[in-house]
């Protein structure tokens, strides 16, 4: 777990997150600061413009209606500068001399720095702005001071016209000295306000507003004797403290949000990596599981798992092939092995036989083990097995062939040595039977001797035939005719004992390539054995069918007699092994040998009390 945590929070991961998120966060912060700067700049421009235009409107009203002069304009400038965020307001001449200022002490001084000529010339209604940093940051909005416009005058004069007699008085006021102008500029009704305006102002600053009054009456437009419109400028200095506080707050919020954004980014990246690791692990697990399933399904040995409730949970293809079906419940033999493992608490290995069908058993080499989880709790049982049926049959065939070969050699020598004296014995027996024909007892004794010698000779003949190589002559043989012909050879015995015969031919091959005479001998021997085992009214079945996916045909000879004892099944094809008192024990050995020489195989299935079934498998071609 610690390894995974250190992997997720490694320096490389943090550096990668920073490398990805820092440019994005920086761009977003700069963009936000720029937009905030534009917002405050626009707000200050609008506020400064509003203050200036409001001041111009107030001045215009005062000058037109109440004949305001410089002192009243100075007082109004002082009152206007008391608005929030206003640092100062001032009116200056083009040369930079301060004509009016919110700080009366500044009147008459030079306003520095003064904007350049390019910023002052142009449209009189144009509002400009700049940022000053001489004594702290001050946002300055300025424009041409135009309290009275010439284009406004005709309409305005319609409402506030000055009589022609007064025009001369105004002209005289313009040319009069400071005393008259001071008297005109002062407001007799507001002593406190007049006291705020210093009396030491020079003439240029004291009567600077009179030009607007002259321009108001538009005299210069008629006689050309009056001065031109004065060129003054009004400045509004606005505090940047609010913008600075907002900027500092934005920076703090940006840092805080940046931290949160970084943490969220790290969490997101870690979650992304964790999810990717989960997907990768899940994909790997899926691949491993698919590989394991493929291995299990394609392994040559059968595999079956059973849970603790004795239910089949899985089985591979090899197990299905061995059992020829899907198991819905375990075999009793498997359940017995589970009980044994529950007692011993360990796995085991056995060789057992399972009845996978009523007429078919398989021999298995089975290994069973207990499945446990991480808490060492039993979750089920595993059975791994391989089919030993064919191996067992091959072992039996090899052993039988070895016995047959040994017995064949022995029989050939013994038969040769016995046959010669038997001829002499038979000759003497015939001689005595003729010599003592009148003596019934002696004649009967001699006859018995002849019969026994002939019986011994037949056994020797079978031995010799068994010992010498079998000659087979293969040719196309009709299956149905072969079976019918072999049954006709024992038809009398079948009818006399009222034995029912059933023949079933289920094959697409009407002919097989084999030795018909030898196959008749094989079938006849099997019929004779069945007749010996059946009681009156029994059943003899002969079935022929094709084997799936193979060029083979299977012939079954089945009876419902008492069956063969399990201990005798492995010895049934051995020479001289017989369960009948009158049998020689060579019939089935010869049958086994003939079938092998024809390229086939023979086996037997039997259950005590349920009859026996001999199975012959032959190649079709």
C-alpha positions as CSV (number, residue, x, y, z in Angstrom):
1,X,0.0,0.0,0.0
2,X,2.8,2.4,0.8
3,X,4.4,1.7,-2.5
4,X,1.2,2.7,-4.3
5,X,0.8,5.9,-2.2
6,X,4.4,6.9,-2.9
7,X,3.8,6.3,-6.6
8,X,0.7,8.5,-6.7
9,X,2.4,11.4,-4.8
10,X,5.9,11.2,-6.3
11,X,7.8,14.4,-7.1
12,X,7.5,13.7,-10.8
13,X,3.7,13.5,-10.5
14,X,3.5,16.8,-8.6
15,X,5.9,18.4,-11.2
16,X,3.7,17.1,-14.0
17,X,0.6,18.5,-12.4
18,X,2.3,21.9,-11.9
19,X,3.5,21.8,-15.5
20,X,0.0,21.3,-16.7
21,X,-2.0,23.4,-14.3
22,X,0.4,26.4,-13.8
23,X,0.1,27.8,-17.3
24,X,-3.6,27.4,-17.3
25,X,-4.0,29.0,-13.8
26,X,-1.6,31.9,-14.8
27,X,-3.5,32.6,-18.0
28,X,-6.8,32.6,-16.1
29,X,-5.4,34.9,-13.4
30,X,-3.9,37.4,-15.8
31,X,-7.0,37.4,-17.9
32,X,-9.1,38.1,-14.8
33,X,-6.7,40.9,-13.6
34,X,-6.9,42.5,-17.1
35,X,-10.6,42.3,-17.1
36,X,-10.8,43.8,-13.6
37,X,-8.4,46.5,-14.6
38,X,-10.5,47.3,-17.7
39,X,-13.6,47.4,-15.5
40,X,-12.1,49.8,-12.9
41,X,-10.6,52.0,-15.6
42,X,-14.0,52.2,-17.3
43,X,-15.7,52.9,-14.0
44,X,-13.2,55.7,-13.1
45,X,-13.5,57.2,-16.5
46,X,-17.3,57.2,-16.2
47,X,-17.1,58.7,-12.7
48,X,-14.6,61.3,-13.7
49,X,-16.6,62.2,-16.8
50,X,-19.7,62.4,-14.7
51,X,-18.0,64.7,-12.1
52,X,-16.6,67.0,-14.8
53,X,-19.8,67.2,-16.8
54,X,-21.8,67.7,-13.6
55,X,-19.4,70.4,-12.6
56,X,-19.7,72.0,-16.0
57,X,-23.5,71.9,-15.9
58,X,-23.5,73.5,-12.4
59,X,-21.1,76.1,-13.5
60,X,-23.1,76.8,-16.6
61,X,-26.2,77.2,-14.5
62,X,-24.5,79.5,-12.0
63,X,-22.8,81.6,-14.6
64,X,-25.9,82.1,-16.7
65,X,-28.5,82.5,-14.0
66,X,-26.6,83.9,-11.0
67,X,-23.6,85.6,-12.8
68,X,-21.0,83.4,-11.0
69,X,-17.4,84.4,-11.0
70,X,-14.1,82.7,-10.1
71,X,-14.8,82.6,-6.4
72,X,-18.1,80.8,-6.7
73,X,-16.5,78.4,-9.2
74,X,-13.7,77.8,-6.7
75,X,-16.3,77.1,-3.9
76,X,-18.2,74.7,-6.1
77,X,-15.0,72.9,-7.1
78,X,-14.3,72.5,-3.3
79,X,-17.7,71.1,-2.7
80,X,-17.5,68.7,-5.6
81,X,-14.1,67.4,-4.5
82,X,-15.8,66.2,-1.3
83,X,-17.3,63.3,-3.2
84,X,-16.0,59.8,-2.3
85,X,-12.8,58.7,-4.2
86,X,-12.1,62.2,-5.4
87,X,-8.5,63.3,-4.5
88,X,-8.6,66.7,-6.2
89,X,-10.3,68.7,-8.9
90,X,-8.6,71.6,-10.6
91,X,-9.0,74.0,-13.5
92,X,-5.8,75.1,-15.3
93,X,-4.9,77.2,-18.2
94,X,-3.2,75.9,-21.3
95,X,0.2,77.0,-19.8
96,X,-0.4,75.0,-16.7
97,X,-1.3,77.7,-14.2
98,X,-3.9,76.6,-11.7
99,X,-6.9,78.8,-11.9
100,X,-9.1,76.9,-9.4
101,X,-8.3,73.9,-7.2
102,X,-10.1,71.9,-4.5
103,X,-7.1,72.9,-2.3
104,X,-7.3,76.7,-2.4
105,X,-3.5,76.9,-1.6
106,X,-2.7,75.5,-5.0
107,X,-4.4,78.4,-6.9
108,X,-1.8,80.3,-8.9
109,X,0.8,77.5,-8.9
110,X,1.9,75.6,-12.0
111,X,0.1,72.2,-12.5
112,X,2.9,69.7,-13.3
113,X,3.1,67.6,-15.3
114,X,0.9,69.2,-17.9
115,X,-0.3,66.9,-20.7
116,X,1.3,67.4,-24.1
117,X,-0.2,69.6,-26.8
118,X,-1.3,66.5,-28.7
119,X,-3.5,65.4,-25.8
120,X,-5.0,69.0,-25.4
121,X,-5.8,69.9,-28.9
122,X,-8.8,68.5,-30.7
123,X,-12.5,68.0,-29.9
124,X,-13.5,70.1,-26.8
125,X,-15.9,67.4,-25.7
126,X,-13.3,64.6,-25.8
127,X,-12.5,63.2,-22.4
128,X,-9.0,61.8,-21.7
129,X,-7.4,60.0,-18.9
130,X,-4.0,59.1,-17.5
131,X,-2.4,57.5,-14.4
132,X,-0.2,59.5,-12.2
133,X,2.2,58.0,-9.7
134,X,4.0,61.1,-8.2
135,X,2.4,60.9,-4.8
136,X,0.6,57.6,-4.9
137,X,-1.5,56.3,-7.7
138,X,-4.1,58.8,-8.9
139,X,-6.4,58.2,-11.9
140,X,-6.8,61.5,-13.7
141,X,-9.6,62.3,-16.0
142,X,-9.4,65.7,-17.9
143,X,-10.9,67.6,-20.8
144,X,-11.3,71.1,-22.2
145,X,-13.3,73.1,-19.7
146,X,-16.4,74.3,-21.6
147,X,-19.1,75.6,-19.2
148,X,-20.8,77.6,-22.0
149,X,-20.8,76.4,-25.7
150,X,-21.4,78.7,-28.6
151,X,-23.7,76.3,-30.3
152,X,-25.8,76.2,-27.1
153,X,-26.0,80.0,-26.8
154,X,-28.9,80.8,-29.2
155,X,-31.3,78.4,-27.5
156,X,-30.1,79.3,-24.1
157,X,-30.4,83.0,-24.8
158,X,-33.9,82.5,-25.8
159,X,-34.7,81.7,-22.2
160,X,-32.1,84.0,-20.4
161,X,-31.4,86.8,-22.8
162,X,-29.3,89.8,-21.6
163,X,-30.6,93.2,-22.5
164,X,-28.6,95.2,-25.0
165,X,-27.9,97.8,-22.3
166,X,-26.1,95.2,-20.2
167,X,-23.7,94.2,-22.9
168,X,-21.8,97.4,-22.5
169,X,-21.6,96.8,-18.8
170,X,-20.1,93.4,-19.3
171,X,-17.6,94.8,-21.7
172,X,-16.7,97.4,-19.1
173,X,-16.4,94.7,-16.5
174,X,-13.9,92.8,-18.7
175,X,-11.7,95.9,-18.9
176,X,-12.0,97.0,-15.3
177,X,-9.4,96.2,-12.7
178,X,-9.2,93.7,-9.8
179,X,-11.4,95.6,-7.5
180,X,-14.5,95.5,-9.7
181,X,-13.8,91.9,-10.6
182,X,-13.4,90.9,-7.0
183,X,-16.6,92.6,-6.2
184,X,-18.3,90.7,-9.1
185,X,-16.7,87.3,-8.2
186,X,-17.6,87.4,-4.5
187,X,-20.9,86.1,-3.2
188,X,-22.3,88.6,-0.6
189,X,-24.8,86.0,0.7
190,X,-22.1,83.4,1.6
191,X,-19.4,84.9,3.7
192,X,-17.9,81.5,4.8
193,X,-17.5,80.5,1.2
194,X,-15.9,83.8,0.2
195,X,-13.4,83.5,3.1
196,X,-12.2,80.2,1.7
197,X,-11.1,82.0,-1.5
198,X,-7.8,83.9,-0.8
199,X,-7.7,87.6,-1.5
200,X,-4.1,87.5,-2.7
201,X,-5.0,85.8,-6.1
202,X,-3.7,87.7,-9.0
203,X,-5.8,89.3,-11.7
204,X,-5.2,86.5,-14.2
205,X,-6.7,84.0,-11.8
206,X,-9.4,86.2,-10.3
207,X,-11.2,87.1,-13.5
208,X,-10.5,84.1,-15.6
209,X,-14.2,83.2,-15.8
210,X,-15.3,86.5,-17.3
211,X,-14.4,85.4,-20.8
212,X,-17.1,82.8,-20.7
213,X,-19.7,85.5,-19.9
214,X,-18.6,87.5,-22.9
215,X,-18.6,84.5,-25.1
216,X,-22.0,83.7,-23.7
217,X,-23.5,86.8,-25.4
218,X,-21.7,85.8,-28.6
219,X,-20.4,89.4,-29.2
220,X,-17.2,88.2,-30.9
221,X,-19.4,86.7,-33.6
222,X,-20.7,90.2,-34.6
223,X,-18.1,92.9,-34.1
224,X,-14.9,90.9,-33.6
225,X,-13.7,93.3,-30.7
226,X,-14.0,90.8,-27.9
227,X,-11.5,88.1,-26.9
228,X,-11.8,84.6,-28.2
229,X,-13.3,81.7,-26.0
230,X,-10.9,81.0,-23.1
231,X,-8.8,77.8,-23.3
232,X,-9.0,76.2,-19.9
233,X,-8.8,72.5,-18.8
234,X,-10.5,70.7,-15.9
235,X,-8.8,67.8,-14.2
236,X,-10.5,65.3,-11.8
237,X,-8.0,63.2,-9.8
238,X,-9.6,60.0,-8.5
239,X,-8.3,57.7,-5.8
240,X,-7.1,54.2,-6.9
241,X,-7.4,52.8,-3.3
242,X,-10.6,50.9,-4.1
243,X,-9.0,49.4,-7.2
244,X,-5.9,48.6,-5.3
245,X,-7.9,46.9,-2.5
246,X,-9.9,45.0,-5.1
247,X,-6.7,44.0,-6.9
248,X,-5.2,42.8,-3.6
249,X,-8.3,41.0,-2.7
250,X,-8.3,39.4,-6.2
251,X,-4.7,38.3,-5.8
252,X,-5.5,36.8,-2.4
253,X,-8.6,35.1,-3.8
254,X,-6.5,34.0,-6.8
255,X,-3.8,32.5,-4.6
256,X,-6.5,30.8,-2.5
257,X,-8.4,29.5,-5.5
258,X,-5.1,28.6,-7.1
259,X,-4.3,26.4,-4.1
260,X,-7.7,24.9,-4.2
261,X,-7.5,24.4,-7.9
262,X,-4.0,22.8,-7.5
263,X,-5.3,20.5,-4.8
264,X,-8.3,19.6,-7.0
265,X,-6.1,19.2,-10.0
266,X,-3.8,16.9,-8.0
267,X,-6.8,14.9,-6.7
268,X,-8.2,14.8,-10.3
269,X,-4.8,13.7,-11.7
270,X,-4.4,11.1,-9.0
271,X,-8.0,9.9,-9.5
272,X,-7.3,9.8,-13.2
273,X,-4.1,7.8,-12.7
274,X,-5.8,5.5,-10.2
275,X,-8.7,5.0,-12.6
276,X,-6.3,4.3,-15.4
277,X,-4.4,1.9,-13.1
278,X,-7.7,0.2,-12.2
279,X,-8.6,-0.1,-15.8
280,X,-5.2,-1.5,-16.6
281,X,-5.4,-3.9,-13.7
282,X,-8.9,-4.9,-14.7
283,X,-7.8,-5.4,-18.3
284,X,-4.8,-7.5,-17.2
285,X,-7.0,-9.5,-14.9
286,X,-9.5,-10.1,-17.7
287,X,-6.6,-11.2,-20.0
288,X,-5.2,-13.5,-17.3
289,X,-8.7,-14.9,-16.6
290,X,-9.3,-15.4,-20.4
291,X,-5.9,-17.1,-20.7
292,X,-6.6,-19.3,-17.7
293,X,-10.0,-20.2,-19.1
294,X,-8.4,-21.0,-22.4
295,X,-5.7,-23.1,-20.7
296,X,-8.3,-25.0,-18.6
297,X,-10.6,-25.6,-21.6
298,X,-7.8,-26.8,-23.8
299,X,-5.9,-28.9,-21.3
300,X,-5.9,-32.7,-22.2
301,X,-6.9,-33.7,-18.7
302,X,-10.4,-33.4,-17.4
303,X,-11.2,-30.8,-14.6
304,X,-14.3,-30.5,-12.4
305,X,-14.9,-28.2,-9.5
306,X,-17.5,-28.9,-6.8
307,X,-18.6,-26.4,-4.1
308,X,-19.3,-27.3,-0.5
309,X,-23.0,-27.9,-1.3
310,X,-21.8,-30.7,-3.6
311,X,-22.8,-28.8,-6.8
312,X,-20.9,-28.8,-10.0
313,X,-19.5,-25.3,-10.5
314,X,-17.3,-25.8,-13.6
315,X,-15.9,-28.4,-15.9
316,X,-13.6,-28.2,-18.9
317,X,-14.1,-29.6,-22.4
318,X,-11.9,-32.6,-21.7
319,X,-14.2,-33.6,-18.9
320,X,-17.2,-33.2,-21.1
321,X,-15.5,-35.5,-23.7
322,X,-14.7,-38.1,-21.1
323,X,-18.2,-38.1,-19.6
324,X,-19.9,-37.5,-23.0
325,X,-22.2,-34.9,-21.4
326,X,-22.4,-32.0,-18.9
327,X,-22.6,-33.2,-15.3
328,X,-25.5,-31.8,-13.2
329,X,-24.3,-33.5,-10.1
330,X,-21.1,-35.4,-9.0
331,X,-20.8,-39.1,-9.2
332,X,-21.2,-41.0,-6.0
333,X,-17.5,-42.0,-6.2
334,X,-16.6,-38.3,-6.2
335,X,-18.8,-37.6,-3.2
336,X,-17.0,-40.5,-1.4
337,X,-13.6,-38.9,-2.2
338,X,-14.9,-35.6,-0.8
339,X,-15.9,-37.3,2.4
340,X,-12.5,-38.9,2.7
341,X,-10.8,-35.5,2.1
342,X,-13.0,-33.9,4.8
343,X,-11.7,-36.4,7.2
344,X,-8.0,-36.4,6.2
345,X,-7.8,-32.7,5.4
346,X,-5.6,-33.3,2.4
347,X,-5.7,-34.2,-1.2
348,X,-5.6,-37.8,-2.6
349,X,-5.0,-39.8,-5.7
350,X,-7.1,-42.8,-6.8
351,X,-7.8,-45.0,-9.8
352,X,-11.5,-45.5,-10.1
353,X,-14.2,-46.7,-12.5
354,X,-17.2,-44.5,-13.3
355,X,-20.4,-45.6,-15.0
356,X,-20.9,-42.6,-17.4
357,X,-23.7,-44.5,-19.1
358,X,-25.8,-47.6,-18.4
359,X,-23.6,-49.6,-20.8
360,X,-20.3,-47.7,-20.6
361,X,-17.7,-47.3,-17.9
362,X,-14.5,-45.3,-17.9
363,X,-11.4,-45.9,-15.9
364,X,-9.9,-42.7,-14.5
365,X,-6.7,-41.8,-12.8
366,X,-8.1,-39.0,-10.5
367,X,-6.4,-36.5,-8.3
368,X,-8.6,-34.6,-5.8
369,X,-7.7,-31.6,-3.7
370,X,-9.3,-29.0,-1.4
371,X,-9.8,-25.4,-2.5
372,X,-9.4,-22.8,0.2
373,X,-9.6,-18.9,0.2
374,X,-7.2,-16.4,1.7
375,X,-8.8,-16.9,5.2
376,X,-8.0,-20.7,4.8
377,X,-11.8,-21.4,4.5
378,X,-12.8,-24.3,2.3
379,X,-14.6,-23.1,-0.8
380,X,-14.8,-26.3,-2.8
381,X,-13.1,-29.3,-4.2
382,X,-11.0,-29.8,-7.4
383,X,-10.9,-33.0,-9.4
384,X,-8.2,-33.5,-12.1
385,X,-8.4,-36.7,-14.0
386,X,-7.4,-38.5,-17.2
387,X,-9.0,-41.3,-19.0
388,X,-7.2,-44.7,-18.5
389,X,-9.8,-46.8,-20.4
390,X,-7.9,-47.1,-23.6
391,X,-4.6,-47.3,-21.8
392,X,-6.0,-50.1,-19.6
393,X,-7.4,-51.9,-22.7
394,X,-4.0,-51.5,-24.4
395,X,-2.3,-52.9,-21.4
396,X,-4.6,-55.8,-21.3
397,X,-4.2,-56.4,-25.0
398,X,-0.4,-56.3,-24.7
399,X,-0.5,-58.7,-21.8
400,X,-3.0,-61.0,-23.6
401,X,-0.8,-61.0,-26.7
402,X,2.2,-61.8,-24.7
403,X,0.4,-64.7,-23.0
404,X,-1.0,-65.8,-26.3
405,X,2.5,-65.7,-27.9
406,X,4.0,-67.7,-25.1
407,X,1.2,-70.2,-25.0
408,X,1.2,-70.4,-28.8
409,X,4.9,-71.4,-28.8
410,X,4.4,-73.8,-26.0
411,X,1.2,-75.3,-27.6
412,X,3.0,-75.8,-31.0
413,X,5.7,-77.8,-29.3
414,X,3.4,-79.8,-27.0
415,X,0.9,-80.5,-29.8
416,X,3.6,-81.8,-32.0
417,X,4.9,-84.1,-29.3
418,X,1.5,-85.3,-28.2
419,X,0.0,-85.9,-31.7
420,X,2.4,-88.7,-32.6
421,X,1.7,-90.9,-29.5
422,X,-2.0,-90.1,-29.9
423,X,-1.9,-91.7,-33.4
424,X,-0.4,-94.9,-31.9
425,X,-2.9,-94.9,-29.0
426,X,-5.8,-94.4,-31.4
427,X,-4.5,-97.2,-33.6
428,X,-4.3,-99.6,-30.6
429,X,-7.7,-98.6,-29.4
430,X,-9.2,-99.4,-32.9
431,X,-7.3,-102.6,-32.9
432,X,-8.7,-103.7,-29.5
433,X,-12.2,-102.7,-30.4
434,X,-12.1,-105.0,-33.4
435,X,-10.3,-107.9,-31.6
436,X,-12.8,-107.9,-28.7
437,X,-15.8,-107.1,-30.7
438,X,-17.6,-110.1,-29.1
439,X,-16.9,-108.8,-25.6
440,X,-19.3,-105.9,-25.1
441,X,-17.5,-104.5,-22.2
442,X,-14.1,-104.5,-23.8
443,X,-15.5,-103.2,-27.1
444,X,-17.2,-100.3,-25.2
445,X,-13.9,-99.5,-23.4
446,X,-12.0,-99.4,-26.7
447,X,-14.7,-97.1,-28.1
448,X,-14.3,-94.7,-25.2
449,X,-10.5,-94.7,-25.8
450,X,-11.0,-93.8,-29.4
451,X,-13.4,-90.9,-28.6
452,X,-11.1,-89.4,-26.0
453,X,-8.2,-89.6,-28.3
454,X,-10.2,-87.8,-30.9
455,X,-11.2,-85.1,-28.4
456,X,-7.6,-84.7,-27.4
457,X,-6.7,-84.4,-31.1
458,X,-9.3,-81.7,-31.6
459,X,-7.8,-79.7,-28.8
460,X,-4.4,-80.2,-30.3
461,X,-5.7,-79.1,-33.6
462,X,-7.1,-75.9,-32.0
463,X,-3.8,-75.4,-30.3
464,X,-1.9,-75.6,-33.6
465,X,-4.4,-73.3,-35.3
466,X,-4.0,-70.9,-32.4
467,X,-0.2,-71.0,-32.6
468,X,0.2,-70.6,-36.3
469,X,-0.2,-67.1,-38.0
470,X,-3.7,-66.4,-39.1
471,X,-4.2,-65.8,-42.8
472,X,-6.9,-63.3,-43.6
473,X,-8.3,-62.4,-47.0
474,X,-10.0,-59.0,-47.0
475,X,-12.7,-58.0,-49.5
476,X,-15.9,-56.0,-49.5
477,X,-18.5,-57.7,-47.3
478,X,-22.2,-56.8,-47.0
479,X,-22.8,-56.1,-43.3
480,X,-26.5,-57.2,-43.2
481,X,-25.7,-60.5,-45.2
482,X,-22.8,-61.3,-42.9
483,X,-24.9,-60.9,-39.7
484,X,-27.9,-62.8,-41.2
485,X,-25.6,-65.7,-42.4
486,X,-23.9,-66.0,-38.9
487,X,-27.3,-66.1,-37.2
488,X,-28.6,-68.9,-39.5
489,X,-25.8,-71.1,-38.2
490,X,-27.3,-71.1,-34.8
491,X,-31.0,-70.6,-35.8
492,X,-32.0,-74.1,-34.7
493,X,-30.6,-73.7,-31.2
494,X,-32.2,-70.2,-30.9
495,X,-35.6,-71.6,-31.9
496,X,-35.4,-74.7,-29.8
497,X,-34.6,-72.5,-26.7
498,X,-37.1,-69.9,-27.7
499,X,-34.5,-67.1,-27.6
500,X,-35.6,-63.8,-29.1
501,X,-33.2,-62.3,-31.7
502,X,-33.1,-58.5,-32.3
503,X,-31.0,-57.1,-35.2
504,X,-30.4,-53.3,-35.6
505,X,-28.4,-51.9,-38.5
506,X,-27.8,-48.1,-38.2
507,X,-25.0,-47.4,-40.6
508,X,-24.5,-45.4,-43.8
509,X,-22.0,-48.1,-44.9
510,X,-23.6,-51.1,-46.4
511,X,-20.3,-52.8,-46.9
512,X,-17.0,-53.1,-45.0
513,X,-13.6,-54.2,-46.2
514,X,-12.8,-57.4,-44.1
515,X,-12.6,-61.2,-44.2
516,X,-16.2,-62.5,-44.2
517,X,-15.3,-66.1,-43.2
518,X,-13.2,-65.0,-40.2
519,X,-16.0,-62.6,-39.1
520,X,-18.5,-65.4,-39.3
521,X,-16.2,-67.4,-37.1
522,X,-16.0,-64.5,-34.6
523,X,-19.8,-64.0,-34.5
524,X,-20.5,-67.7,-34.3
525,X,-18.2,-68.0,-31.2
526,X,-20.0,-65.0,-29.5
527,X,-23.4,-66.5,-30.3
528,X,-22.4,-69.9,-28.8
529,X,-21.1,-68.2,-25.6
530,X,-24.4,-66.2,-25.4
531,X,-26.5,-69.4,-25.9
532,X,-24.5,-71.1,-23.1
533,X,-25.3,-68.1,-20.8
534,X,-28.9,-67.6,-21.7
535,X,-31.8,-69.4,-20.2
536,X,-34.9,-70.4,-22.2
537,X,-36.8,-67.3,-23.4
538,X,-33.8,-64.9,-23.2
539,X,-32.8,-62.2,-25.7
540,X,-29.9,-61.9,-28.1
541,X,-29.2,-58.5,-29.7
542,X,-26.9,-57.7,-32.6
543,X,-26.4,-54.0,-33.3
544,X,-24.2,-52.3,-35.9
545,X,-23.6,-48.5,-36.1
546,X,-21.1,-45.9,-37.3
547,X,-18.8,-44.3,-34.9
548,X,-18.9,-40.5,-35.1
549,X,-16.1,-38.6,-36.8
550,X,-14.3,-41.9,-37.4
551,X,-14.0,-44.3,-40.4
552,X,-15.1,-47.2,-38.1
553,X,-18.0,-49.4,-37.6
554,X,-19.1,-50.9,-34.3
555,X,-20.8,-54.3,-33.9
556,X,-22.3,-55.2,-30.5
557,X,-23.4,-58.7,-29.5
558,X,-25.5,-58.4,-26.3
559,X,-27.4,-60.8,-24.2
560,X,-29.5,-60.5,-21.0
561,X,-28.0,-63.4,-19.2
562,X,-26.4,-63.5,-15.8
563,X,-23.4,-61.5,-16.9
564,X,-19.7,-62.0,-16.2
565,X,-18.1,-61.8,-12.8
566,X,-16.0,-58.5,-12.5
567,X,-13.0,-60.6,-11.5
568,X,-13.2,-62.5,-14.8
569,X,-13.5,-59.5,-17.1
570,X,-9.7,-58.9,-17.3
571,X,-9.0,-62.6,-18.0
572,X,-11.8,-63.3,-20.5
573,X,-9.6,-63.3,-23.6
574,X,-6.7,-65.3,-22.0
575,X,-6.1,-68.8,-23.4
576,X,-7.6,-71.7,-21.5
577,X,-9.6,-69.3,-19.2
578,X,-13.2,-70.5,-19.1
579,X,-16.1,-70.4,-16.7
580,X,-17.9,-73.4,-18.3
581,X,-17.1,-77.0,-17.2
582,X,-17.0,-78.2,-20.9
583,X,-15.2,-75.2,-22.4
584,X,-11.6,-75.3,-23.7
585,X,-10.9,-71.6,-22.9
586,X,-9.6,-71.0,-26.5
587,X,-12.7,-69.7,-28.2
588,X,-12.6,-66.1,-27.1
589,X,-8.8,-66.1,-27.4
590,X,-9.1,-67.1,-31.1
591,X,-11.9,-64.4,-31.5
592,X,-9.5,-61.8,-30.0
593,X,-6.7,-62.8,-32.3
594,X,-8.9,-62.8,-35.4
595,X,-10.3,-59.3,-34.7
596,X,-6.7,-58.0,-34.1
597,X,-5.6,-59.4,-37.4
598,X,-8.5,-57.7,-39.1
599,X,-7.2,-54.3,-37.8
600,X,-9.9,-54.0,-35.2
601,X,-10.4,-54.4,-31.5
602,X,-12.8,-56.2,-29.2
603,X,-13.8,-55.4,-25.6
604,X,-16.5,-56.6,-23.2
605,X,-18.9,-54.8,-20.8
606,X,-20.8,-56.6,-18.2
607,X,-22.6,-56.1,-15.0
608,X,-23.4,-59.0,-12.8
609,X,-27.1,-60.1,-13.3
610,X,-27.6,-57.8,-16.3
611,X,-26.0,-59.7,-19.1
612,X,-22.8,-59.1,-21.2
613,X,-22.0,-57.1,-24.3
614,X,-19.1,-57.8,-26.6
615,X,-18.1,-54.8,-28.7
616,X,-16.2,-55.2,-32.0
617,X,-14.8,-52.2,-33.7
618,X,-13.6,-52.6,-37.3
619,X,-12.3,-50.2,-40.0
620,X,-14.8,-49.6,-42.8
621,X,-12.1,-49.4,-45.5
